[in-house]
Amino acid sequence: MGRAARIHRVDVAEASRIGRLKPVRRTSDAALVRAAQRGSERAVEELFARHWPDAYRTALLIAHDRAAAEDIAQEAFVSALRALPRFDRSRPLRPWLHRIVVNRAIDWARARRLRREVDAAAAPEAVAPDARDELGLGLGELGAALARLSPEHRAVVVMRYLLELTPGEIAAALDLPRGTVNSRLRRGLDALGGVLERDDSPEGAPQNDAGPRAAGDDSPEDDAAPRAARDDSPEGAP
């Protein structure tokens, strides 16, 4: 099964649960944004129903916490609605909205990682949670594998294979050089493939350590990359 197909199957149960929110009639995002800018509450509701499932799943796959993912997605929509009057309708809404979601999810995941590092330093004997614990979220083995990647690598994998954005769209959405996106995507997928191969290998089989190192690779290219454009700048939409 291809990587894209496997990403799409990460949260099948969750997708079916919230899929009922998707609108039956399909009006263009541009038309809905225009109506929302004129004060239409119905247009706002339809935009929410249309984009909530992907926003929530994106936040969940990056943050790996259901309560946090719901908060992140809701806060992203609130931020987007506040900026909507200034949004340029000639630009696509979806990448701009998901930039807000991804940035907030990355920030949350970084903060949690920092808290865990501080806790581990204070209590060295504590055992770090295994990524297999993420299976309790209902994300499957791929979700557990994603949990082992850094938030930055996890984000580009999710944007590419869940949201089906091109590397160019991801670069524009996150205000990153395209080379940095390609590098993170390649290293993230290499590490993800290594994790999955390890999980599928017989017990006691030798393991290749190249994958996990790649996931946390602090290459000069990544270090030089600018911080992703912040949340609610309509002018920054790709």
SVG drawing of the C-alpha trace seen along z (x, -y; Angstrom):
<svg xmlns="http://www.w3.org/2000/svg" viewBox="-27 -44 51 57">
<polyline fill="none" stroke="black" stroke-width="0.4" points="0.0,0.0 1.4,-3.4 2.3,-6.0 -0.5,-8.4 -3.1,-5.6 -1.7,-4.7 -1.9,-8.3 -5.5,-8.5 -6.3,-5.4 -4.8,-6.7 -8.0,-7.9 -10.8,-6.2 -13.0,-5.9 -12.6,-9.6 -13.2,-10.6 -16.5,-8.6 -17.6,-10.1 -17.1,-13.7 -17.8,-13.1 -21.5,-13.8 -20.5,-17.5 -19.6,-17.9 -22.1,-20.0 -24.2,-18.3 -24.2,-21.2 -20.8,-22.3 -20.4,-26.1 -16.9,-27.4 -14.8,-28.6 -14.4,-32.0 -18.2,-32.4 -18.6,-31.4 -15.8,-33.7 -17.5,-36.6 -20.8,-35.9 -19.1,-35.5 -17.4,-38.9 -20.8,-40.4 -22.0,-39.0 -23.6,-35.6 -23.7,-33.3 -24.8,-30.4 -21.6,-30.9 -19.5,-30.8 -21.2,-27.6 -20.7,-25.9 -17.0,-26.9 -16.6,-25.4 -18.4,-22.2 -16.3,-21.9 -12.9,-22.4 -13.3,-21.2 -12.6,-17.4 -9.3,-18.0 -8.4,-20.8 -9.1,-18.5 -7.3,-15.5 -4.3,-17.6 -4.1,-18.9 -4.5,-15.4 -1.8,-13.9 0.7,-16.6 -0.3,-17.1 -1.3,-13.5 -3.8,-14.6 -7.5,-14.7 -8.4,-17.4 -5.5,-19.6 -6.4,-18.9 -10.0,-20.0 -8.8,-23.2 -6.2,-23.9 -8.7,-23.5 -11.3,-25.6 -8.7,-28.4 -7.5,-28.3 -11.1,-28.8 -11.6,-31.7 -8.3,-33.3 -9.3,-32.8 -12.7,-34.3 -11.2,-37.4 -8.9,-37.9 -11.6,-37.0 -12.6,-40.6 -9.1,-41.3 -8.7,-38.0 -7.8,-38.2 -10.4,-36.2 -8.2,-35.8 -6.1,-33.4 -7.2,-29.9 -8.6,-29.6 -7.6,-26.0 -3.8,-26.4 -4.1,-29.6 -6.5,-28.0 -4.3,-25.0 -1.2,-27.1 -2.9,-28.5 -3.8,-24.9 -0.3,-23.6 1.5,-26.4 -0.6,-26.1 -0.2,-22.4 3.6,-22.6 3.8,-25.2 1.7,-22.9 3.8,-19.8 7.1,-21.7 5.8,-23.0 4.8,-19.4 8.2,-18.1 10.0,-20.8 7.8,-19.9 8.8,-16.3 12.5,-17.1 12.3,-19.2 10.4,-16.5 12.9,-13.9 15.8,-16.1 14.1,-16.4 13.4,-12.7 16.0,-10.8 14.5,-7.4 11.2,-8.2 10.6,-6.3 9.5,-8.4 6.2,-7.3 6.4,-4.8 5.0,-5.9 3.0,-2.7 0.9,-4.4 -0.4,-6.6 -2.4,-3.5 -4.9,-4.5 -5.8,-7.5 -7.2,-5.2 -4.6,-6.4 -3.2,-3.0 0.4,-2.0 1.1,-4.8 -0.1,-7.3 2.3,-5.7 5.1,-6.0 4.3,-9.7 4.5,-10.3 8.2,-9.5 9.0,-12.3 9.7,-15.8 6.7,-18.2 8.3,-19.9 8.8,-16.7 5.4,-15.4 3.7,-18.5 5.1,-18.4 4.2,-14.6 0.6,-15.3 0.2,-18.3 1.6,-16.4 -0.3,-13.1 -3.4,-13.9 -4.1,-17.4 -2.6,-16.5 -0.8,-19.9 2.1,-20.1 5.6,-20.8 5.2,-24.3 1.9,-24.9 3.4,-23.7 6.4,-26.0 4.1,-28.9 1.7,-28.0 4.5,-27.7 6.7,-30.5 9.6,-28.1 12.0,-27.6 10.9,-24.8 14.2,-23.0 13.6,-22.9 10.1,-21.4 11.5,-18.8 14.3,-18.0 12.0,-17.7 9.5,-15.6 12.2,-13.2 13.8,-12.8 10.4,-12.4 9.3,-9.8 12.6,-7.9 12.3,-7.8 8.7,-6.8 9.4,-4.0 12.2,-2.8 9.8,-2.8 7.2,-0.8 9.8,1.7 11.1,2.1 7.5,2.7 7.0,5.3 10.4,7.1 10.6,10.3 11.5,10.0 15.2,9.8 15.9,8.8 18.7,6.2 17.4,2.7 18.6,-0.1 19.2,-3.3 19.4,-5.6 15.7,-6.3 15.2,-7.7 18.3,-9.9 17.0,-11.4 13.8,-12.4 15.6,-14.6 18.2,-15.8 19.2,-19.4 20.6,-20.2 21.9,-23.7 19.2,-23.9 16.5,-23.5 18.2,-25.6 18.4,-28.5 14.7,-28.3 12.5,-31.2 9.8,-30.6 6.5,-29.8 4.3,-32.8 2.1,-33.5 -1.5,-32.7 -3.9,-35.3 -2.0,-37.3 -4.4,-37.3 -1.6,-38.8 0.5,-35.7 -2.0,-33.3 -0.5,-31.3"/>
</svg>
